[in-house]
Amino acid sequence: MKKARPVIGSRLSGLVPGIDTLAQPATTTLPTDQLTPGAFQPRLHFSTESLAELSASIREQGVLQPLLVRPLPSGAYEIVAGERRWRAAQQAGLDELPVLIRRLSDLEARLAAAVENLQREDLNVMEEVRAKVQVAAATLNVPEDAAVARLFALERDPDPTLVAALDTAFGALGRESWRSFIRNRAALLNLPEDVQIAVRAGLDYRKALIIGRAPAADRAHLIEGALAGATVAELREQVAGRQDAEPDLGQLVARQLRDRRVLSRLDDRRRAKVQKLLRQLQDLLTQDEA
């Protein structure tokens, strides 16, 4: 049986003003064209099929959960939580949407967007990892692209205040601590794009981390095998075997340079280029001996 997600909003209400009211009925509506997508949306991809299904549901039942928005100096309102509902409502032809208006700082908006998305049942692993990085970034008050490095630094050299804040935030999210997160899943953000796409399509993240170490030419075959049922151990063995089978580049070039047939096929221009590259290589290898 699928384990229920924790009630995140109520646990983080002390960190994000208004997040605990997301389940309450809205008392305000705003025109759809007065709303603008949020700057801190963890979702990078909105499934066309999923939006169509939600749009059909909205036509029948309306928008059941209000959007969390914050006012902008321009007079528009930025969507902090609920961009998918806004997109689907536009497809359904709605002119206005129920909203909860809160004045949130950038840090509060970033944390609220991540927390609200982590409650979604259809969130894929890549989106979940990115949302948790946003939670860490907001908690530590650092840019998102610096959050993982800061987490590793705190694990090596703990700051009691920051560690306590992270323990509170990740404890409210449930499932894993921030230490477990950086050891096991944060590395997904560094995977090649083709492997990330496979993860968003359902590839197990543990298999993805192994496949991500393979050469680009081998990854499609490995992804296909993983989706067909290859185990983590089998994939690890395949990747290791392919890496062992790769020839040493230095040995390969040296062997070709000793082969008269290879050298005889070079025209004067290519032969001069090879000589120039060899001189540069020699300089690099001997520059510390002077």
N, C-alpha and C positions, 0 to 999 in steps of 0.2 A: 504494500500500500504506500502511495506517495506521501512523504512527510510534509505536513503543512508548514508553510512559511511563517516566521514569527510576525507578530503585529508590530511592524517596524515603526510606523508613524507615532504610535503612543510612546514607544520607548525613547525616541529621539526628540520628543516635543520640547525638551529643555534646551536642545541645541539649535532647532530650527523653528522659529515662531510660525505657528499656523499649520505645521505639517500634521498635527494631530486632529485637525478639523477636516481633512480631506474627505472623510467618509460622511460628513454631515451634508444635509441638503443646502444648496446654494440659495442665497437671498438676492443675488444680483445676476443680471445677464448683460452680455456685451455683444455687439455686432461682430461677426466672424472677421470682417475686414479691418477691425480695430485691433486684432490680435496678431502678434508676430512670433515666429519660432524662437525658442530660447537659445541663448549662447552656450548653455551647458548641457545640452541634450546628449546623454550617453549613447543613444541609438544612432547608428550611422546608416542603417538600412531599414526601410519600411517595406515589408512584403506587400506586393500588389494584391495578392490573393487575400491576405489577412485584412488589409484595408477595405477590400470589397465586402468581406464578410461583416466587418464592424459597421460599415456604411449601411448595409442591409438591416442590421440589428437596430441602428439608430433611427432608420426610417420607421420601424415598427414601434420601438419603445422610447425613442428619444435618448438623450445623453444622461445616463444614470448617475455618473460621478462627475462633479464639477471640476473644471480646470483650475489649477493654482496659477495665478498671474501676479505680476508686479507692475506698477505704473512706470512709464518712461517719460523723460522730460519732453519728448515730442508730442505727448498726449495719447500715444498708443500704449498697448499693454503687452509686455513680454510674457510668453508662456513659460512658466517654470516647470510645471508638470501637466501633461495632458496633450502634447503635440499630436500624438497618434489619433486621439479623439477629435481634435480640431481638423486634421486632414480628412478623416472619415466623414465628419459632419459636413465639410465643404462638398464632398462627393455626393452626400445625401441631399444637398440643396438647402441646408439650414442657414438662416440669416443671422441667428444669434445663438449664443451658448451660455449655459450656467457657469459662473465663475466664483472663485474665492479670491478677493484682492488683498494682497499683503505687501507691505513695504519691506523688502528684503535687500540686504547687502549682496554684493557679488558672491561672497563666501557662503552666505546663507542660501542663496539661490542655487549655487553649485551643489551644495550638500542636499538640499531639498529635491533637486532634479534626480540626483543619483539614488537617493533613498526611495523616492516614489517609483522609479523604474525597477529597482530591485524587488519590489513587491509583485511585479508582473510575472505570471506563470509562463508566458511564452518568450521570456528573455533568453537569448542564446548565450553560450558561455563567453564569447568574445565581448558581448555587451555587458555581461555581468562583471567581467574582469575590469573593463573600462569604468564601469560605475563605481566599483570598489576603489579604483585608483583615484577617482574624483572625490570619494569620501575621504580617503587619506590626504589628498591635496588640500581639501577644505579644512580638515581637522588640523593639519600642520601649517596652514596658511602659506603654501608654496605653489608654484605653477604645476600644472598636471604632469608635464614632461619631466619634472624633477622629483615627483613624489616617490617613485620606486627606489631611486638611489638614496633618498632621505630615509626611507624605511630600513634599508640595509644598514645605513650608517647608525641608526638608532638601535638596531639589533646588536651591533658591535660595541657601541658606546651609548648606553641608555641615558636619556634625560627623563627623570621621574615624572615630571609634569606632562610632557608630550606622550610618554608611554601610557600614562593613566588615561589621557584623552583618547588615544587610539584603542585602548582596551575597552573603553566605554562605547565608542562608536562601532567597532567591529563586533563587540559583544551583543549590541542591539541588532546588528544585521544577522547574527546567528551563523551556524554552519562551520565557520572557520575563524581562527584568530588572525590578526594581521601578520604575525610571524609565519604561520602556516601558509598564508596567502602569498607572501613574497618567495617562499621556498618552492611552492608547488605550481602556482598558476600565473603569477605576474609575468613570467617569461613568454606567455602566449602573445603578448604585445610585440615581441621581437621576431615572431615567426614570419617567414616569407608570405607575401600576399596570397599566393595560391593555396597555402596551407590554412591561412586564416579564413579564406572563403569556404574551405572544406569543413572547418570547425563550425562556422555559421550554419552550414548545411547539415550538421549532425555528427561530424567526426569527433570521437572521444578525445579530450584534450591531452590525455596521457600518451595516446598514439601520435597525436599531432606534434608533441614536443620531440618525439623520436624522429618522425619523418622530416621535421624541420632541419635536422642535421645532415640530411642527404643532399647530394648534388641536384641541381634543378632538373636535369634530364631524367632523374630516377623518381622524382616525387609523384608524378601522375600515376605511375604504376603502383607505387607504395600506397597512395591514398585509395586507389581502387581496391587493392588487397585488404586494406584496413576496413573499408566499408563493407567488404564482402565477408569479414569475420576473422581476419588475421589477428592474432593476439599480440599483446605488448611485447612478450618475449620473442615471438616470431619476427616481428618488425625490427626489434633491436638486433637480432641476429642477421637479418638481411642487410640492414644499414651498415653494420660492422663489417660484414663480408664484402660489401661493395667498396667500402673505404680501404680495406686491406688489399683489394684487387687493383686499386688505382696505382699506376706506376709512379715512382719518384721522379719529379720533373727534372731535377738536376741530372740524374742518371740517364734519363731519356735524351736530354739535349746533348750530354757528353757523348753518348753512343752515336747520335746522328753526326756530330762534328768529327768523329773518327771514321765515319763511313765515307769512303772516297766517292761512291756512287751518288750519295746525297749532295756532296760538295760539287761534284761535276755538273749537276743539273742547275746550279746557280749561275745567273748571268752576272756581268760585271757590276751592275747596280746593286743587286741583292747581295753579292759577295762583299762589296764595300760596306753595306749596311750591317752585315753580320760582323765584320771586323770592328766597326765602330761600337756595336753593342758589346762585343767581347772586351774591348778596351774599357768601356764604362763599367762593366761587371767586375773587371780586375781592379779598377780604381775603388769600387765599393768594398770589395773584399779585403783590400790591403790598406785602406785609408787609416786604420788604427795602428798600423805597424810602424808608421813614420815617427 
